Amino acid sequence: MLQCLVTGHPRPQVRWTKTAGSASDKFQETSVFNETLRIERIARTQGGRYYCKAENGVGVPAIKSIRVDVQSMKNATFQITPDVIKESENIQLGQDLKLSCHVDAVPQEKVTYQWFKNGKPARMSKRLLVTRNDPELPAVTSSLELIDLHFSDYGTYLCMASFPGAPVPDLSVEVNISSETVPPTISVPKGRAVVTVREGSPAELQCEVRGKPRPPVLWSRVDKEAALLPSGLPLEETPDGKLRLERVSRDMSGTYRCQTARYNGFNVRPREAQVQLNVQFPPEVEPSSQDVRQALGRPVLLRCSLLRGSPQRIASAVWRFKGQLLPPPPVVPAAAEAPDHAELRLDAVTRDSSGSYECSVSNDVGSAACLFQVSAKAYSPEFYFDTPNPTRSHKLSKNYSYVLQWTQREPDAVDPVLNYRLSIRQLNQHNAVVKAIPVRRVEKGQLLEYILTDLRVPHSYEVRLTPYTTFGAGDMASRIIHYTEHNTCHFEDEKICGYTQDLTDNFDWTRQNALTQNPKRSPNTGPPTDISGTPEGYYMFIETSRPRELGDRARLVSPLYNASAKFYCVSFFYHMYGKHIVHRKHLHCFPQP
């Protein structure tokens, strides 16, 4: 129970906090807004500094702190250190021997140690020395040193750690010293030096420790610098020498070291051994998918390569064409021992041999497949979008033409392109006009051009272009062309062509398209596209339903036009739509002399 005495007028409000955060966040029963903080069933983790903060809105808040130490002890360990001066690793009569005892405690400096031999308190003498703080070991470690070991010194020694006057249970550790007390050895059981398991399965690595006493075994990784064990720790202690891994993954493969601990046993150079863990997993191949183009009559080599897998070899490979099993290809002698790829050779690409090929490879753990699409089809053309002033308008006929430019992707990969099939369709229309564009030999990077004529102002069109070779139709490319004219402005412009909202009206117009419309907009209002017929096209929109009232106005003010210009044409496509309103459009053109 912590108490904070406060004075002040008005009466201050008191709040308790721990080093980080509120005390109320950490304890089951607390009076954090009272002068008294009560902590029931306090745990070791609840130790630390507590802050009492009092404030009443007058002046600076007052803060006082108190430190709470929760006394605890755990992890009692011992060490047997043979004669250091003689660099001995065994217990021998006539040599010195040191027994050490340590516990992890809070506060560490208040721990006391007491030594017993065969159940009786150990008595200090010229040959038996007890040290509370051994300078060669961690802080507050007690040591019992036997000088010139005699046979009579053999026996059972017990070290007891305690907190005088505190309700903390004592901890003790026992060690037997005799002629049978020998340093440890460690080894890997026969047949367990290499452990092979499949990914996702459990694995158990084992080392056997002999010696008396038998110390714990510490596991670590060897082959990867600063690598952590699957537990996330650099070292893991196992009392029985077995490291158990659940659901192993491929990155757990490698060499693991087991070594004897220097506590709860001899304080000598650690003994160690190694275990190799092999985690088997299905193969990964490349290419996962590949488009193979070749001219008619030319040969093609299809190769499916093993990227990784365990085992790192192809045990079997099966080829299929359009789902049908193919006869096994001949085996190359050089790759027969440890094949890392599978090959299929086609003597000539024909219309009959064109299609999908699948190579399924296995490494006895799983399988993976490479997919190939083989054909003599020409690649798609690639449109050129930087044509200067591609639109050419014809004001008298209200038509326009468009300069379409493109290059042919990898024209030499297949047979020469003979012609292009051009399809032109006005958006929102179903019928398309199809034309053939003959060409001579097309070079890589050559810019091709065709002028589209008789396009209606201001409509947009979908253009599809397909190359043709002796094989037939190649891959098609498509694009949308829009009517644009020099010095022409549309509501695609974020600045809405210089128009401004009238400051004296009641509400404003909003710029939007069908893709960005306000979700709060009433249903059945507003067009699904602009005049170009695309949902990306922008328009100016107002909604006159509530809270709008009769007489409200929303006005856009145009910029000031130069009266000296030859003419202006301002066109508005008016769209009015609602549940009880008939859809209609009007076009207004105002020439300015």
CORNORSUL-V370653 format. One record per residue. N is the residue number from 1. D_CENTER is the distance of its C-alpha to the mean C-alpha in whole Angstrom. Layout:
[[N | D_CENTER] [N | D_CENTER]]
This chain:
[[1 | 47] [2 | 46] [3 | 49] [4 | 49] [5 | 52] [6 | 52] [7 | 55] [8 | 55] [9 | 56] [10 | 55] [11 | 54] [12 | 50] [13 | 47] [14 | 45] [15 | 42] [16 | 40] [17 | 37] [18 | 35] [19 | 33] [20 | 30] [21 | 31] [22 | 33] [23 | 35] [24 | 35] [25 | 32] [26 | 32] [27 | 35] [28 | 37] [29 | 40] [30 | 41] [31 | 43] [32 | 41] [33 | 43] [34 | 47] [35 | 48] [36 | 47] [37 | 44] [38 | 44] [39 | 42] [40 | 42] [41 | 41] [42 | 40] [43 | 37] [44 | 36] [45 | 33] [46 | 35] [47 | 37] [48 | 37] [49 | 38] [50 | 39] [51 | 40] [52 | 43] [53 | 43] [54 | 46] [55 | 47] [56 | 49] [57 | 49] [58 | 51] [59 | 50] [60 | 48] [61 | 46] [62 | 47] [63 | 44] [64 | 45] [65 | 43] [66 | 44] [67 | 42] [68 | 42] [69 | 41] [70 | 41] [71 | 43] [72 | 41] [73 | 41] [74 | 39] [75 | 38] [76 | 42] [77 | 42] [78 | 45] [79 | 45] [80 | 48] [81 | 49] [82 | 52] [83 | 54] [84 | 52] [85 | 55] [86 | 56] [87 | 52] [88 | 53] [89 | 50] [90 | 53] [91 | 55] [92 | 58] [93 | 62] [94 | 63] [95 | 60] [96 | 58] [97 | 55] [98 | 52] [99 | 51] [100 | 48] [101 | 46] [102 | 43] [103 | 42] [104 | 39] [105 | 40] [106 | 40] [107 | 42] [108 | 43] [109 | 46] [110 | 48] [111 | 47] [112 | 51] [113 | 51] [114 | 54] [115 | 55] [116 | 57] [117 | 59] [118 | 60] [119 | 59] [120 | 61] [121 | 60] [122 | 60] [123 | 63] [124 | 63] [125 | 65] [126 | 65] [127 | 63] [128 | 61] [129 | 59] [130 | 56] [131 | 54] [132 | 52] [133 | 49] [134 | 49] [135 | 48] [136 | 46] [137 | 44] [138 | 41] [139 | 43] [140 | 45] [141 | 46] [142 | 49] [143 | 51] [144 | 54] [145 | 56] [146 | 58] [147 | 61] [148 | 63] [149 | 61] [150 | 64] [151 | 64] [152 | 65] [153 | 62] [154 | 60] [155 | 59] [156 | 56] [157 | 54] [158 | 53] [159 | 51] [160 | 50] [161 | 48] [162 | 49] [163 | 49] [164 | 53] [165 | 54] [166 | 50] [167 | 49] [168 | 47] [169 | 47] [170 | 48] [171 | 46] [172 | 48] [173 | 47] [174 | 50] [175 | 50] [176 | 53] [177 | 55] [178 | 57] [179 | 58] [180 | 55] [181 | 53] [182 | 51] [183 | 48] [184 | 45] [185 | 44] [186 | 40] [187 | 40] [188 | 38] [189 | 39] [190 | 41] [191 | 38] [192 | 35] [193 | 35] [194 | 32] [195 | 30] [196 | 28] [197 | 26] [198 | 24] [199 | 21] [200 | 20] [201 | 24] [202 | 25] [203 | 26] [204 | 29] [205 | 30] [206 | 33] [207 | 36] [208 | 39] [209 | 41] [210 | 45] [211 | 47] [212 | 48] [213 | 47] [214 | 44] [215 | 41] [216 | 37] [217 | 35] [218 | 32] [219 | 29] [220 | 26] [221 | 24] [222 | 27] [223 | 25] [224 | 22] [225 | 22] [226 | 21] [227 | 19] [228 | 19] [229 | 20] [230 | 18] [231 | 20] [232 | 18] [233 | 21] [234 | 23] [235 | 26] [236 | 27] [237 | 31] [238 | 32] [239 | 36] [240 | 37] [241 | 35] [242 | 32] [243 | 28] [244 | 27] [245 | 24] [246 | 22] [247 | 20] [248 | 20] [249 | 17] [250 | 17] [251 | 16] [252 | 19] [253 | 21] [254 | 24] [255 | 27] [256 | 27] [257 | 30] [258 | 32] [259 | 35] [260 | 37] [261 | 37] [262 | 40] [263 | 40] [264 | 42] [265 | 44] [266 | 45] [267 | 44] [268 | 44] [269 | 42] [270 | 39] [271 | 40] [272 | 37] [273 | 36] [274 | 33] [275 | 31] [276 | 29] [277 | 26] [278 | 25] [279 | 23] [280 | 24] [281 | 21] [282 | 22] [283 | 22] [284 | 20] [285 | 22] [286 | 23] [287 | 24] [288 | 22] [289 | 24] [290 | 27] [291 | 30] [292 | 33] [293 | 36] [294 | 39] [295 | 43] [296 | 45] [297 | 47] [298 | 44] [299 | 43] [300 | 39] [301 | 37] [302 | 34] [303 | 31] [304 | 29] [305 | 27] [306 | 25] [307 | 22] [308 | 21] [309 | 22] [310 | 24] [311 | 27] [312 | 27] [313 | 29] [314 | 30] [315 | 33] [316 | 34] [317 | 33] [318 | 34] [319 | 35] [320 | 36] [321 | 37] [322 | 37] [323 | 36] [324 | 39] [325 | 39] [326 | 40] [327 | 42] [328 | 41] [329 | 41] [330 | 43] [331 | 41] [332 | 41] [333 | 43] [334 | 41] [335 | 37] [336 | 39] [337 | 38] [338 | 34] [339 | 33] [340 | 30] [341 | 30] [342 | 33] [343 | 35] [344 | 37] [345 | 40] [346 | 41] [347 | 45] [348 | 45] [349 | 43] [350 | 45] [351 | 44] [352 | 45] [353 | 42] [354 | 40] [355 | 37] [356 | 34] [357 | 33] [358 | 31] [359 | 31] [360 | 29] [361 | 29] [362 | 29] [363 | 28] [364 | 30] [365 | 27] [366 | 25] [367 | 26] [368 | 24] [369 | 26] [370 | 26] [371 | 27] [372 | 30] [373 | 32] [374 | 35] [375 | 38] [376 | 40] [377 | 39] [378 | 39] [379 | 36] [380 | 35] [381 | 37] [382 | 35] [383 | 37] [384 | 37] [385 | 37] [386 | 39] [387 | 42] [388 | 44] [389 | 46] [390 | 45] [391 | 47] [392 | 51] [393 | 53] [394 | 56] [395 | 58] [396 | 61] [397 | 59] [398 | 56] [399 | 54] [400 | 52] [401 | 50] [402 | 47] [403 | 46] [404 | 44] [405 | 42] [406 | 40] [407 | 39] [408 | 39] [409 | 36] [410 | 37] [411 | 40] [412 | 41] [413 | 39] [414 | 41] [415 | 45] [416 | 46] [417 | 45] [418 | 49] [419 | 48] [420 | 45] [421 | 46] [422 | 45] [423 | 45] [424 | 45] [425 | 45] [426 | 45] [427 | 42] [428 | 43] [429 | 46] [430 | 46] [431 | 48] [432 | 47] [433 | 49] [434 | 49] [435 | 50] [436 | 50] [437 | 50] [438 | 51] [439 | 50] [440 | 51] [441 | 49] [442 | 46] [443 | 44] [444 | 41] [445 | 40] [446 | 43] [447 | 43] [448 | 45] [449 | 46] [450 | 48] [451 | 49] [452 | 49] [453 | 52] [454 | 53] [455 | 50] [456 | 51] [457 | 51] [458 | 48] [459 | 46] [460 | 43] [461 | 43] [462 | 40] [463 | 41] [464 | 40] [465 | 41] [466 | 41] [467 | 42] [468 | 45] [469 | 46] [470 | 48] [471 | 45] [472 | 45] [473 | 42] [474 | 39] [475 | 36] [476 | 37] [477 | 35] [478 | 36] [479 | 36] [480 | 37] [481 | 40] [482 | 42] [483 | 45] [484 | 45] [485 | 48] [486 | 48] [487 | 49] [488 | 48] [489 | 45] [490 | 44] [491 | 42] [492 | 38] [493 | 39] [494 | 37] [495 | 41] [496 | 43] [497 | 45] [498 | 47] [499 | 47] [500 | 47] [501 | 47] [502 | 51] [503 | 51] [504 | 54] [505 | 53] [506 | 51] [507 | 48] [508 | 46] [509 | 44] [510 | 41] [511 | 39] [512 | 36] [513 | 36] [514 | 35] [515 | 31] [516 | 31] [517 | 34] [518 | 34] [519 | 33] [520 | 36] [521 | 39] [522 | 41] [523 | 41] [524 | 43] [525 | 44] [526 | 42] [527 | 42] [528 | 39] [529 | 40] [530 | 41] [531 | 45] [532 | 42] [533 | 41] [534 | 37] [535 | 35] [536 | 34] [537 | 37] [538 | 38] [539 | 41] [540 | 43] [541 | 43] [542 | 45] [543 | 45] [544 | 49] [545 | 48] [546 | 48] [547 | 49] [548 | 50] [549 | 54] [550 | 57] [551 | 58] [552 | 54] [553 | 53] [554 | 50] [555 | 51] [556 | 50] [557 | 52] [558 | 52] [559 | 52] [560 | 56] [561 | 57] [562 | 59] [563 | 62] [564 | 63] [565 | 61] [566 | 62] [567 | 60] [568 | 57] [569 | 56] [570 | 54] [571 | 53] [572 | 51] [573 | 50] [574 | 51] [575 | 49] [576 | 50] [577 | 48] [578 | 48] [579 | 49] [580 | 53] [581 | 53] [582 | 54] [583 | 51] [584 | 53] [585 | 52] [586 | 55] [587 | 55] [588 | 57] [589 | 57] [590 | 59] [591 | 61] [592 | 62] [593 | 65]]
